């Protein structure tokens, strides 16, 4: 199976959402407490997410954290191992497009 049509960073999601978002947050210069305040959640909860003691948060927090950190929401969803809401609404078409593209090569 050829993956040349996928960007390289999407070939694997070895890094879960928590580790990914923590890495981006730290590289962006946000402190945990400051970032949690911007997300309007408790720092303890966000810390558990970043340490992968909790699953990826609800969609609104994934989108808001991606926006604050200047990353594409799709990138965050990939690391959360979850489809973005707009793709879920049209899941049949998404799967069909994926299958066509995957077996085209």
NORMOUR-V435844 format. One record per helix or strand of 2 or more residues. SS is the DSSP state (H for helix, E for strand). FROM is the first residue (numbers start at 1). LEN is the number of residues. If there is no record, write none. Layout:
((SS FROM LEN) (SS FROM LEN))
//
This chain:
((H 8 3) (H 17 12) (H 32 8) (H 43 8) (H 59 11) (H 73 8) (H 85 5) (H 91 14))
//
